[in-house]
Every structure is written in C-alpha cells, then in structure tokens.
C-alpha cells in the first residue's frame, strides 16, 4: 500500500512540475513557447523536471530555454536506455 501511495505522490509531483514549466514558458515567452511546452511535456523523470524548472527560472532567453529542455530530454533518453 505504501508503494502505491509513493507512486501516486510521484505522479502528482511530476504533473505539478510539468504544469509549472508550461506556465513559466507561457508567461515568459508567450505563444512562441508552445512547441517547447509540448516538448517539456514528454519529460517523465521528476528529478529532471525539478532541475529544468530551477534552470528555466534563471533564464530569460528563449534559445537557452530550448537548450535546457532538449538537454533534459536527452538526459531522460540516456536514463531510459540504461534501464
């Protein structure tokens, strides 16, 4: 039962982080960030999402934001390949 609760909590935290990332990108870059928001939606690893959000708060440059999202996706792919 405890394991199920931990998984539910993890999923909620993933969802909250994704929504925060999408909201930040929308507020900072507007409509031009929609494809980037969609890319960020593919990230499933909680640690990567939390790091991405912290790093996004440090930039106001769309190109850097794209690079951060792509780096997180690449890192997730590496994690997936190792499993």
Secondary structure, 3 states (H helix, E strand, C coil): CHHHHHHHHHHHHHHHHHHHHHHHHHHHHHHHHHHHHHHHCCCCCHHHHHHHHHHHHCCCCHHHHHHHHHHHHHHHHHHHHHC
